[in-house]
Amino acid sequence: MTGPAPTLVGTLGTNYVADVDIHGAVSPTRDASWSLDWWIGADDRWHRPAAESVTRQTVDDGFPIVETSVRIPSGDARQTVYGVGGAHGLLAYEIENTAPVPFVVTLVVQNHRRRSQRVTVRDATAFLGDAPVLGARIPPARWAHAGSIRELDAIVTGGSARADPFVPFELKPGAACALLYPVTHRTTAHFALSVAPAPTTRAARAAAAGIRLDPADLVSADDVRNGWTAQLDRGLRVRLPDQVVSRDATHARVQAMLRATVDPDAADAAALEDWGLDPEAVSAWERLSMRDRSRASRRAAIADPLDALAAVDGSELLLTLRDVLVHEEPDGSVDLLRALPPAWLGGAIEVHDAPLRDGARIGFAVRWHGARPAILWALTGGPPRPLRSSGLDPAWSSAELEGDALLDLPAVSGAELSRGAATRSPTGGGFEFQ
């Protein structure tokens, strides 16, 4: 049985992307020649996130800003990882100590190549082979290396890590090294990770030798969040009353956009196309095999979209949500909201710039007048076509390019419609059902 998929972090337009697993371990996605794990030496014991029962992880509202926390006495050790980009494919890597006492963070680098890689530290930047990998504000206070993670664990937890100046060494295949940094109470240690491929030419290797990865040069998580907000303000945009589906859809879009230049599958390419994310869709199509292109060009019929919506994730969620919101029939007609999840009853629904097969775009909004929905729609860039809404009122249809209509009661059971008490919608006009 496989565990949850790692979260991709990085920036658009490059293939400098990394995986962050559910315990906070980081590895480059394309050139996984190394991985970086983290251990915390608190005042009670050593805490290894991969082995702790209290490791928690969140992805910031679906954006690729991954926060992994481990409980320690009187606080948390909190790791945050997000992509910054640039020529070296930088990631910001932060370790925050929320406790009132200091701890030590051990950054564990493991070699996954089939050959040895030399580890050096120049100033405060650690190199693996010819590639700068980890930059800190200060050199490591202690360091160690061993032929396996298990041996390294014994050295570090046994207090035998070296405190003398760093001496370069060869890290054999499967071997690991530890770099130890103190983190004082209620402060954050900042690091810069480079996930760019190792240089391959003599000139590139010579240039890389002079690189210093400085965490002070990295932008903040707020800046990254604002950048992704701007990126997601294109193509198909939706506003739903279901915050869980909204967050998961944002996460799925971001992950598909990042995979587009690395290792997309057929569902990624189809979802990016259906959501109008054209540059990423083109990148994904270019990287698909002929078999996957054939799969991506077809849209499997979804017999029960509500069941499917509750069961899928990732790009399959995007494809299913698109089918629920804007379903195109072979005859060119469009079903706006072909099914209505009970959790959406009484809530505001908005769909903007949904691309259609002929290049037209359609948007619509649903507002509520008591228990009755009103639909407003606009079709641009193409000729009129039959519109309907099976999830709201199967009897309604229109062939107008734009308009509004007050519909009959939704096609859901009376029990669903009358659940709990109705409250005034914060958007004004209509009610929400709790």
C-alpha positions as CSV (number, residue, x, y, z in Angstrom):
1,M,0.0,0.0,0.0
2,T,1.5,3.4,-1.0
3,G,1.3,6.4,1.2
4,P,0.2,9.9,0.3
5,A,2.0,11.5,-2.7
6,P,4.6,14.1,-1.9
7,T,3.9,17.7,-2.5
8,L,5.7,19.5,-5.3
9,V,7.3,22.9,-4.5
10,G,9.0,25.1,-7.1
11,T,8.3,27.8,-9.6
12,L,6.6,27.9,-13.0
13,G,8.5,27.9,-16.2
14,T,11.5,25.8,-15.0
15,N,12.0,22.1,-14.1
16,Y,13.6,23.0,-10.8
17,V,11.0,21.3,-8.7
18,A,11.3,19.3,-5.5
19,D,9.2,16.7,-3.7
20,V,8.4,17.3,0.0
21,D,7.1,14.1,1.6
22,I,4.6,13.9,4.4
23,H,7.4,14.0,7.0
24,G,9.2,17.0,5.4
25,A,12.0,15.2,3.6
26,V,13.0,17.0,0.4
27,S,14.4,15.6,-2.8
28,P,14.8,17.1,-6.3
29,T,12.1,15.7,-8.6
30,R,14.1,15.3,-11.8
31,D,17.6,14.6,-10.6
32,A,17.0,12.7,-7.3
33,S,20.7,12.3,-6.6
34,W,20.2,13.3,-3.0
35,S,17.6,13.9,-0.3
36,L,17.5,16.1,2.7
37,D,15.8,15.0,6.0
38,W,15.6,16.8,9.4
39,W,16.0,15.7,13.0
40,I,15.4,17.8,16.1
41,G,17.6,17.5,19.2
42,A,15.3,18.9,21.9
43,D,15.9,19.0,25.7
44,D,14.1,15.7,26.2
45,R,15.3,13.6,23.3
46,W,15.9,13.4,19.6
47,H,12.8,13.8,17.4
48,R,12.7,12.3,13.9
49,P,9.7,13.5,12.0
50,A,9.4,10.3,9.9
51,A,9.1,8.3,13.2
52,E,7.0,10.7,15.3
53,S,3.3,10.1,15.9
54,V,2.7,13.8,16.3
55,T,4.2,15.0,12.9
56,R,1.7,17.3,11.2
57,Q,1.7,18.8,7.8
58,T,-0.3,21.5,6.1
59,V,-0.2,23.0,2.6
60,D,-1.0,26.7,2.7
61,D,-4.5,27.0,1.3
62,G,-3.4,24.8,-1.6
63,F,-0.4,26.9,-2.5
64,P,3.0,25.1,-2.7
65,I,4.1,26.3,0.7
66,V,4.5,23.2,2.9
67,E,4.6,23.4,6.7
68,T,5.6,20.3,8.7
69,S,5.5,20.4,12.5
70,V,6.8,18.2,15.2
71,R,5.7,18.5,18.8
72,I,8.6,19.1,21.3
73,P,8.4,20.1,25.0
74,S,6.6,23.5,25.3
75,G,6.3,24.1,21.6
76,D,6.9,22.9,18.0
77,A,9.7,22.5,15.6
78,R,8.2,23.9,12.4
79,Q,9.7,23.4,9.0
80,T,8.5,25.5,6.0
81,V,9.6,24.8,2.4
82,Y,8.6,26.7,-0.7
83,G,10.0,27.4,-4.1
84,V,11.8,30.7,-4.9
85,G,13.3,29.9,-8.4
86,G,16.2,31.7,-10.0
87,A,19.1,30.2,-11.9
88,H,19.9,27.7,-9.1
89,G,16.3,26.5,-8.6
90,L,16.2,27.8,-5.0
91,L,13.9,26.6,-2.3
92,A,13.5,28.5,1.0
93,Y,13.9,26.1,3.9
94,E,13.1,27.3,7.3
95,I,13.1,25.7,10.8
96,E,11.2,27.6,13.4
97,N,11.6,27.0,17.2
98,T,8.4,28.0,18.9
99,A,9.6,26.6,22.3
100,P,11.1,28.7,25.1
101,V,14.3,26.7,25.1
102,P,16.8,26.1,22.2
103,F,17.2,23.0,20.2
104,V,19.5,21.6,17.5
105,V,18.4,20.9,14.0
106,T,20.3,18.2,12.1
107,L,20.0,18.3,8.4
108,V,20.7,14.9,6.9
109,V,21.9,14.6,3.3
110,Q,21.8,11.1,1.8
111,N,23.6,10.2,-1.5
112,H,21.3,8.4,-3.9
113,R,23.7,8.3,-6.8
114,R,25.4,5.0,-7.8
115,R,28.8,6.7,-7.2
116,S,30.5,8.6,-4.5
117,Q,30.0,12.4,-4.2
118,R,32.4,14.6,-2.4
119,V,31.0,16.8,0.3
120,T,32.6,20.1,1.0
121,V,31.6,23.2,2.9
122,R,32.9,26.6,1.7
123,D,31.9,29.5,3.9
124,A,28.4,28.5,4.9
125,T,27.4,26.6,1.6
126,A,27.5,22.8,1.4
127,F,28.4,21.3,-1.9
128,L,27.6,17.8,-3.1
129,G,30.0,17.0,-5.8
130,D,30.2,20.1,-8.0
131,A,26.8,21.3,-7.1
132,P,25.9,23.8,-4.3
133,V,23.1,22.2,-2.3
134,L,22.6,23.9,1.0
135,G,23.3,27.5,2.1
136,A,23.1,28.7,5.7
137,R,23.9,32.0,7.4
138,I,26.6,30.2,9.5
139,P,28.6,27.1,9.0
140,P,27.4,23.9,10.8
141,A,28.3,23.8,14.5
142,R,28.9,20.1,14.3
143,W,29.0,17.5,11.5
144,A,29.2,13.8,10.9
145,H,29.0,11.2,8.2
146,A,28.5,7.4,8.1
147,G,27.8,4.6,5.6
148,S,24.1,4.5,6.5
149,I,21.3,6.4,8.1
150,R,21.3,4.0,11.0
151,E,25.0,4.5,11.7
152,L,24.7,8.2,11.3
153,D,21.8,8.2,13.8
154,A,23.9,6.5,16.4
155,I,26.7,9.0,16.0
156,V,24.5,12.1,16.2
157,T,22.2,10.9,19.0
158,G,25.2,9.5,20.9
159,G,26.8,13.0,21.0
160,S,29.8,12.0,18.8
161,A,29.3,14.5,15.9
162,R,32.5,16.4,15.3
163,A,32.9,20.0,16.4
164,D,36.3,20.7,14.6
165,P,36.5,22.6,11.3
166,F,34.8,20.8,8.4
167,V,37.0,18.4,6.4
168,P,35.8,17.3,2.9
169,F,35.0,13.7,2.5
170,E,33.6,11.2,-0.1
171,L,30.0,10.3,0.5
172,K,29.5,6.7,-0.8
173,P,26.3,5.5,-2.5
174,G,23.6,5.2,0.2
175,A,25.8,6.9,2.8
176,A,24.6,10.0,4.6
177,C,26.0,13.1,6.4
178,A,24.7,15.3,9.1
179,L,25.1,19.1,9.5
180,L,24.0,20.4,12.9
181,Y,22.8,23.9,13.6
182,P,21.7,25.5,16.8
183,V,18.3,27.2,16.8
184,T,17.7,29.5,19.8
185,H,14.3,29.7,21.4
186,R,11.5,31.4,19.5
187,T,13.6,32.1,16.4
188,T,13.8,30.7,12.9
189,A,16.9,29.3,11.1
190,H,16.9,30.1,7.4
191,F,18.5,27.9,4.7
192,A,18.6,28.0,0.9
193,L,18.4,24.7,-1.0
194,S,19.4,24.4,-4.7
195,V,17.5,21.7,-6.7
196,A,19.1,22.6,-10.0
197,P,21.0,19.7,-11.7
198,A,24.7,19.3,-11.1
199,P,26.8,21.2,-13.7
200,T,28.1,19.0,-16.5
201,T,30.7,21.1,-18.3
202,R,34.1,22.2,-17.1
203,A,33.1,25.9,-17.3
204,A,29.9,25.3,-15.4
205,R,31.7,23.4,-12.7
206,A,34.2,26.1,-12.3
207,A,31.4,28.7,-12.1
208,A,29.5,26.6,-9.5
209,A,32.5,26.4,-7.3
210,G,32.2,30.1,-6.5
211,I,28.5,30.1,-5.8
212,R,27.3,31.0,-2.3
213,L,23.7,30.2,-1.4
214,D,22.6,33.0,0.9
215,P,19.2,32.6,2.7
216,A,19.1,36.4,3.0
217,D,18.5,36.6,-0.8
218,L,15.3,34.6,-0.7
219,V,11.8,36.2,-0.9
220,S,9.3,35.7,1.8
221,A,6.4,33.1,1.9
222,D,4.0,36.1,1.6
223,D,5.6,37.1,-1.7
224,V,5.4,33.6,-3.0
225,R,1.8,33.4,-2.0
226,N,1.0,36.6,-3.8
227,G,2.8,35.3,-6.9
228,W,0.8,32.2,-7.0
229,T,-2.5,34.1,-6.4
230,A,-1.6,36.1,-9.6
231,Q,-0.9,32.9,-11.5
232,L,-4.2,31.4,-10.6
233,D,-6.1,34.5,-11.7
234,R,-6.2,33.1,-15.2
235,G,-8.0,30.4,-17.0
236,L,-11.1,28.8,-15.3
237,R,-11.7,30.3,-11.9
238,V,-14.4,29.2,-9.4
239,R,-15.9,30.3,-6.2
240,L,-17.6,27.5,-4.2
241,P,-19.4,27.4,-0.9
242,D,-17.5,24.2,-0.1
243,Q,-14.1,25.4,1.3
244,V,-12.6,21.9,1.3
245,V,-13.3,21.3,-2.4
246,S,-12.0,24.9,-3.2
247,R,-8.8,24.3,-1.3
248,D,-8.2,20.8,-2.9
249,A,-8.9,22.2,-6.4
250,T,-6.4,25.0,-5.8
251,H,-3.8,22.5,-4.6
252,A,-4.5,20.2,-7.6
253,R,-4.2,23.1,-10.1
254,V,-0.8,24.2,-8.6
255,Q,0.5,20.6,-8.6
256,A,-0.5,20.0,-12.2
257,M,1.1,23.3,-13.2
258,L,4.4,22.3,-11.6
259,R,4.3,18.8,-13.0
260,A,3.8,20.2,-16.5
261,T,7.5,20.8,-17.0
262,V,8.7,17.7,-15.1
263,D,6.7,14.5,-15.4
264,P,3.0,15.1,-16.3
265,D,0.6,12.3,-17.0
266,A,-2.5,12.2,-19.3
267,A,-4.8,13.5,-16.5
268,D,-2.5,16.5,-15.9
269,A,-2.5,17.5,-19.6
270,A,-6.3,17.1,-19.9
271,A,-7.0,19.1,-16.7
272,L,-4.7,21.9,-17.6
273,E,-6.4,22.2,-21.0
274,D,-9.9,22.0,-19.4
275,W,-9.1,24.7,-16.9
276,G,-7.6,27.1,-19.6
277,L,-4.1,27.0,-18.3
278,D,-2.7,27.1,-21.8
279,P,1.1,27.5,-21.4
280,E,1.2,24.7,-18.9
281,A,-1.1,22.5,-21.0
282,V,1.3,22.9,-24.0
283,S,4.3,22.0,-21.8
284,A,2.5,18.9,-20.5
285,W,1.4,17.8,-24.0
286,E,5.0,18.1,-25.3
287,R,6.2,15.7,-22.6
288,L,3.5,13.0,-23.0
289,S,4.0,9.7,-24.8
290,M,1.8,9.0,-27.8
291,R,-0.3,6.6,-25.7
292,D,-0.8,9.3,-23.0
293,R,-1.7,11.9,-25.6
294,S,-4.4,9.6,-26.9
295,R,-5.7,9.2,-23.3
296,A,-5.6,12.9,-22.7
297,S,-7.5,13.7,-25.8
298,R,-10.5,11.6,-24.6
299,R,-12.8,12.5,-21.7
300,A,-14.2,9.5,-20.0
301,A,-18.0,9.8,-19.3
302,I,-18.7,10.4,-15.6
303,A,-21.9,8.6,-14.8
304,D,-22.3,9.9,-11.2
305,P,-20.3,13.1,-10.9
306,L,-21.2,13.6,-7.2
307,D,-19.9,10.2,-6.2
308,A,-16.8,10.8,-8.3
309,L,-16.2,14.3,-6.8
310,A,-16.0,12.7,-3.3
311,A,-13.7,9.9,-4.4
312,V,-11.0,11.5,-6.6
313,D,-8.1,13.9,-6.0
314,G,-5.3,15.6,-8.0
315,S,-6.0,16.2,-11.7
316,E,-8.8,13.7,-11.6
317,L,-10.5,16.1,-9.2
318,L,-10.0,19.0,-11.6
319,L,-11.5,17.0,-14.4
320,T,-14.5,15.9,-12.3
321,L,-15.1,19.3,-10.9
322,R,-15.0,20.8,-14.4
323,D,-17.6,18.2,-15.5
324,V,-19.9,19.1,-12.6
325,L,-19.6,22.8,-13.3
326,V,-19.5,23.0,-17.1
327,H,-20.4,19.8,-19.0
328,E,-20.2,19.9,-22.8
329,E,-22.4,17.5,-24.7
330,P,-21.4,16.0,-28.1
331,D,-24.1,18.2,-29.8
332,G,-22.5,21.4,-28.5
333,S,-25.0,22.1,-25.7
334,V,-23.6,23.0,-22.3
335,D,-24.9,21.8,-18.9
336,L,-24.1,24.5,-16.3
337,L,-23.9,22.8,-12.9
338,R,-25.1,19.4,-14.1
339,A,-25.2,18.2,-10.4
340,L,-25.6,20.0,-7.2
341,P,-23.7,18.7,-4.1
342,P,-25.9,19.0,-1.0
343,A,-23.2,21.1,0.7
344,W,-23.6,23.7,-1.9
345,L,-27.3,24.4,-1.3
346,G,-27.9,28.0,-0.6
347,G,-24.3,29.0,-1.2
348,A,-22.9,31.4,-3.8
349,I,-21.4,29.7,-6.8
350,E,-19.3,31.5,-9.4
351,V,-17.5,30.2,-12.5
352,H,-15.4,32.5,-14.7
353,D,-13.9,31.9,-18.2
354,A,-14.5,28.2,-18.6
355,P,-13.0,27.3,-22.0
356,L,-15.2,25.4,-24.4
357,R,-14.1,23.1,-27.3
358,D,-14.7,25.7,-30.0
359,G,-12.7,28.4,-28.2
360,A,-15.6,30.2,-26.7
361,R,-15.7,30.9,-22.9
362,I,-18.6,30.8,-20.5
363,G,-19.1,32.0,-17.0
364,F,-22.1,31.9,-14.7
365,A,-23.1,32.6,-11.1
366,V,-25.8,31.2,-8.8
367,R,-27.5,33.3,-6.2
368,W,-30.4,32.3,-4.0
369,H,-33.8,33.9,-3.4
370,G,-35.1,32.0,-0.4
371,A,-34.9,28.4,-1.5
372,R,-35.0,29.2,-5.2
373,P,-31.8,29.7,-7.2
374,A,-31.2,32.4,-9.8
375,I,-28.6,31.8,-12.5
376,L,-26.8,34.5,-14.4
377,W,-24.6,33.6,-17.4
378,A,-22.5,35.0,-20.2
379,L,-21.0,33.3,-23.3
380,T,-18.3,35.1,-25.2
381,G,-16.1,34.3,-28.2
382,G,-18.5,31.9,-29.9
383,P,-22.1,31.4,-31.3
384,P,-25.1,30.8,-29.1
385,R,-25.8,27.2,-28.1
386,P,-28.4,25.4,-25.9
387,L,-27.7,25.9,-22.2
388,R,-29.3,24.1,-19.3
389,S,-28.7,23.3,-15.6
390,S,-29.6,19.7,-14.7
391,G,-28.5,20.2,-11.1
392,L,-30.6,23.3,-10.4
393,D,-33.7,23.0,-12.6
394,P,-33.9,20.3,-15.4
395,A,-36.8,22.1,-17.0
396,W,-34.8,25.3,-17.7
397,S,-33.0,26.0,-20.9
398,S,-31.8,29.0,-22.9
399,A,-30.1,29.8,-26.2
400,E,-29.2,33.4,-25.3
401,L,-25.6,34.6,-25.1
402,E,-26.2,36.1,-21.7
403,G,-29.0,36.6,-19.3
404,D,-30.5,35.7,-15.9
405,A,-33.3,33.5,-14.8
406,L,-35.1,32.6,-11.5
407,L,-35.3,28.8,-11.4
408,D,-37.6,26.4,-9.6
409,L,-36.5,24.5,-6.5
410,P,-33.3,22.5,-7.0
411,A,-33.5,18.9,-8.1
412,V,-32.6,17.5,-4.6
413,S,-34.7,15.8,-2.0
414,G,-36.8,17.8,0.5
415,A,-34.7,16.3,3.3
416,E,-31.5,17.8,1.9
417,L,-33.2,21.2,1.2
418,S,-34.6,21.5,4.7
419,R,-31.6,20.4,6.7
420,G,-31.1,22.7,9.7
421,A,-32.0,26.4,9.8
422,A,-31.5,28.7,6.9
423,T,-29.4,31.8,7.6
424,R,-28.8,35.0,5.6
425,S,-26.0,34.7,3.2
426,P,-23.0,36.9,3.9
427,T,-22.9,37.8,0.2
428,G,-26.3,39.4,0.5
429,G,-29.5,38.2,-1.1
430,G,-30.7,34.6,-0.5
431,F,-29.9,32.2,2.2
432,E,-27.4,29.5,3.2
433,F,-28.6,26.2,4.6
434,Q,-26.6,25.0,7.6
